[in-house]
């Protein structure tokens, strides 16, 4: 909602932009041992590669959020006007997003008619 809820400005436009603009990227994160792109504390979309489902995170170009332990995910895409929070009662075998969590993200974008490219979901 552009950082506004019930006519109350919660997040400035500049702060919202910082949430999805990649500020750091690596091909091998020292902790997760996967390619990683981050922006102001949130993960941003990464290209699907040989590391697919070993923690990859494929969302819209201005989405931000964070996959979590065992396949959970919390994300927001203000361009698409949607957000998703997913937790489960049985962890997956990966330390981050897995096929189960990514499939929910994918289906959410498909439901609004977006298409997947090699880097992002797009209208």
LINQUI-V505797 format. One record per helix or strand. SS is the DSSP state (alpha for helix, beta for strand). FROM is the first residue (numbers start at 1). TO is the last residue. Records with the same first field share a line. If there is no record, write none. Layout:
# LINQUI-V505797
SS: FROM-TO / FROM-TO
This chain:
# LINQUI-V505797
beta: 4-5 / 8-9 / 24-26 / 36-39 / 42-43 / 60-60 / 63-67 / 73-77 / 82-86 / 115-116 / 121-122
alpha: 13-18 / 69-71 / 99-111
